[in-house]
Amino acid sequence: MTTPQQLRREAIRMTAHAETGHIPSNLSAIEIVHTLFMRVLKLDPERPDWPDRDRFIPSKGHCAAAIYLAMAAAGLFDRKRLDAFNVDGGEVPAILARYGLPGLEADSGPLGRGISIGIGVALAAKHDNRDYRTYVLVGDGECQEGQIWEAAMLAPTLKLDNLVVIVDDNRLQGSFVTNEVIESKLDEQFAAFGWQVHRVDGHSVEELEEALRAPQDRPKVVLATTVKGKGVAMMEHEPDWHYRRLTFSELVVSLRGLR
């Protein structure tokens, strides 16, 4: 089975080869997407449109490389198709979108829409009497979008016990510290709206899996404490790296020092 560290190494290489940024955003989410696609999501690689599959909504589109790699590791498509990552006109854009790869449930361009989409998908499961679950990945900076909280207010009212939101809480957004833009206390805020709240180490596959599988009688949010740029010393906790691209020498240093 592919390990999180293997995914992290591939994500660094893939983004560097494509000469694109958002590398730290991918690295913080590695264990989250690994746990989802390799341990939790109910999927059938032979039938990516299987009606009873679990749904994954990638609201945090800046970690597209990590998500694509996890999907390929789960067998949803051939890893070689990712060689076209960030190629103009290709099916694998750097901000995750449905351009041809099987298994993608939603585009992720405009931030803040993911939970709203997830609510619609979870409602559809209830309406159709199906037992699939809907998982939505959002970023902590993204949680400053008003639409996030409109959706957060609605989901408990609808009693969506088949909806799970995961927040990649790396405490950085773009080039800034998240709480210096808008101070927030996500644990308290989601709890106040009636969500079941779990706080976990976002780099512990075991903690993530336990929280994701925990029984629920209402919408559940898993707040995953992560490190932006995890594994690459020069990127960790450094907001300036959000838009930067790796030079060849930096790529070599990153891969050699990967922790």
C-alpha positions in Angstrom: 0.0 0.0 0.0 1.2 3.5 -0.8 2.3 5.4 2.3 1.8 9.0 3.2 5.5 9.7 2.8 5.5 8.2 -0.7 2.5 10.5 -1.6 4.4 13.5 -0.1 7.5 12.8 -2.2 5.4 12.4 -5.3 3.5 15.6 -4.7 6.8 17.5 -4.4 8.1 16.1 -7.6 4.8 16.5 -9.5 4.4 20.2 -8.5 8.0 21.0 -9.2 7.9 19.3 -12.7 4.7 21.3 -13.5 6.3 24.5 -12.3 3.3 25.3 -10.1 2.9 26.6 -6.6 0.7 25.7 -3.6 3.2 23.0 -2.6 2.8 23.5 1.2 -1.0 23.3 0.8 -0.5 19.8 -0.7 2.0 18.7 2.0 -0.3 19.6 4.9 -3.2 17.5 3.5 -1.2 14.3 2.6 -2.3 12.2 5.6 -5.9 13.5 5.3 -6.3 12.4 1.7 -4.3 9.2 2.3 -6.6 8.2 5.1 -9.7 9.0 3.1 -8.9 7.2 -0.1 -6.8 4.3 1.3 -8.8 3.5 4.5 -12.2 5.2 4.8 -14.0 5.9 1.5 -16.3 3.2 0.2 -15.2 3.0 -3.5 -15.1 0.6 -6.4 -12.2 1.4 -8.7 -13.7 -0.8 -11.4 -16.9 1.3 -11.2 -16.1 4.9 -10.3 -19.7 5.9 -10.9 -21.1 3.1 -8.6 -24.3 4.6 -7.1 -23.5 3.5 -3.6 -19.9 4.9 -3.5 -19.0 7.4 -0.9 -18.7 11.0 -2.2 -15.6 13.2 -1.7 -16.0 16.9 -2.3 -12.7 18.7 -2.6 -13.5 22.3 -1.5 -9.8 22.9 -0.8 -8.7 22.8 -4.4 -5.1 24.1 -3.7 -4.1 20.6 -2.7 -5.1 19.1 -6.1 -1.8 17.2 -6.5 -2.2 15.4 -3.2 -5.8 14.5 -4.0 -5.0 13.3 -7.6 -2.2 11.1 -6.2 -4.3 9.6 -3.5 -7.0 8.8 -6.0 -4.5 7.1 -8.3 -3.1 5.2 -5.3 -6.7 4.0 -4.6 -6.9 2.6 -8.2 -9.4 5.1 -9.6 -7.2 5.8 -12.6 -3.7 5.1 -13.9 -0.9 7.1 -12.2 0.5 7.9 -15.7 -2.4 10.2 -16.4 -1.0 12.6 -13.8 2.0 13.2 -16.1 -0.3 15.8 -17.7 -0.6 17.8 -14.4 -0.9 21.5 -15.1 -0.6 21.0 -18.9 -2.6 23.6 -20.9 -5.8 22.0 -22.2 -5.3 18.8 -20.2 -7.5 16.9 -17.9 -5.4 17.4 -14.8 -5.5 21.1 -13.9 -3.5 22.5 -10.9 -6.7 23.6 -9.2 -8.8 20.5 -9.0 -11.6 20.3 -11.6 -13.6 17.6 -13.5 -12.0 17.6 -16.9 -11.9 13.8 -17.5 -10.5 11.9 -14.6 -12.9 9.4 -13.1 -13.9 9.7 -9.5 -14.1 13.4 -9.2 -17.4 14.6 -7.8 -17.1 18.4 -8.0 -14.9 21.3 -9.1 -13.1 23.3 -6.5 -12.3 26.7 -8.0 -14.2 29.3 -6.0 -13.5 28.7 -2.3 -16.3 28.3 0.2 -18.8 26.2 -1.8 -17.8 22.7 -0.7 -20.0 22.2 2.4 -23.0 23.6 0.4 -22.3 21.0 -2.3 -21.9 18.4 0.3 -25.3 19.2 1.8 -26.9 18.7 -1.5 -25.2 15.4 -2.1 -26.0 14.2 1.4 -29.6 15.2 1.0 -29.7 13.2 -2.3 -28.6 10.1 -0.4 -31.4 10.5 2.1 -34.0 11.1 -0.7 -32.8 8.1 -2.7 -32.6 5.8 0.4 -28.9 5.1 -0.1 -26.4 4.7 2.7 -23.3 6.4 1.1 -21.6 9.1 3.1 -20.4 12.5 1.9 -17.0 13.9 2.9 -15.9 17.5 2.3 -12.3 18.8 2.6 -12.0 22.5 3.4 -9.1 24.7 4.5 -9.0 26.8 7.6 -8.5 30.1 5.7 -11.5 29.0 3.5 -13.6 29.0 6.7 -13.6 32.8 6.6 -16.0 32.6 3.6 -19.5 33.5 4.6 -21.0 30.6 2.6 -19.2 28.1 4.9 -21.2 29.3 7.9 -24.5 29.5 6.0 -24.0 25.9 5.2 -22.8 25.1 8.7 -26.0 26.5 10.2 -28.2 24.5 7.7 -26.7 21.0 7.9 -27.7 20.2 11.6 -31.2 21.5 10.9 -31.4 19.0 8.1 -30.1 16.3 10.5 -27.5 15.2 8.0 -25.8 12.3 9.9 -24.2 11.2 6.6 -22.1 14.4 6.2 -18.5 14.7 7.3 -16.4 17.8 6.9 -12.6 17.7 7.4 -10.8 21.0 8.0 -7.1 21.1 7.1 -6.2 23.5 9.9 -2.7 24.5 9.1 -3.2 28.1 10.5 -1.9 29.8 7.3 -3.8 31.2 4.4 -2.1 32.5 1.3 0.7 34.7 2.5 -0.7 35.3 6.0 -1.3 33.7 9.4 -5.0 32.8 9.4 -5.9 34.3 12.8 -4.2 37.6 11.9 -6.7 38.0 9.0 -9.8 37.0 10.9 -9.5 35.5 14.4 -11.6 32.3 14.7 -12.1 29.4 17.1 -13.3 26.6 14.8 -14.0 24.1 17.6 -16.3 26.5 19.4 -17.9 27.8 16.2 -18.9 24.4 14.7 -20.1 23.2 18.1 -22.3 26.3 18.5 -24.0 25.4 15.3 -24.7 21.9 16.5 -22.0 19.9 14.8 -20.2 16.9 16.3 -16.7 18.1 16.7 -13.4 16.0 16.7 -10.0 17.6 17.0 -7.1 15.4 15.8 -3.5 15.4 14.8 -3.9 15.8 11.1 -0.6 14.0 10.4 -1.7 10.9 12.4 -3.5 8.4 10.1 -4.7 6.5 13.1 -6.3 9.6 14.8 -7.8 10.7 11.5 -9.3 7.2 10.8 -10.8 6.9 14.3 -12.5 10.3 14.0 -13.7 9.8 10.5 -15.2 6.4 11.5 -16.7 7.6 14.8 -20.5 7.1 15.0 -22.5 10.2 14.4 -26.1 11.3 14.8 -25.6 14.7 13.2 -23.1 16.4 10.8 -19.6 15.8 11.9 -16.5 18.0 11.5 -13.0 16.7 11.9 -10.6 19.6 12.7 -7.2 18.3 11.6 -4.3 20.2 13.1 -1.6 20.2 10.4 1.7 21.9 9.4 1.7 23.7 6.1 4.7 22.5 4.2 4.9 19.4 6.4 8.1 17.4 5.8 10.2 20.1 4.1 12.0 22.2 6.7 12.4 25.3 4.7 8.6 25.4 3.9 7.1 24.5 7.3 5.1 27.3 8.9 6.4 29.7 6.2 3.6 31.6 4.5 5.8 33.0 1.7 6.0 29.6 0.1 2.3 29.5 -0.8 2.9 30.9 -4.3 6.5 30.0 -4.8 7.9 27.4 -7.2 10.8 25.1 -6.5 14.1 25.6 -8.3 16.0 22.5 -9.2 18.4 22.9 -6.3 15.5 23.5 -3.9 13.8 20.4 -5.2 16.9 18.3 -4.5 17.2 19.8 -1.0 13.5 19.1 -0.3 13.6 15.5 -1.4 16.9 14.8 0.5 15.7 16.3 3.7 12.1 15.0 3.6 11.0 14.1 7.1 
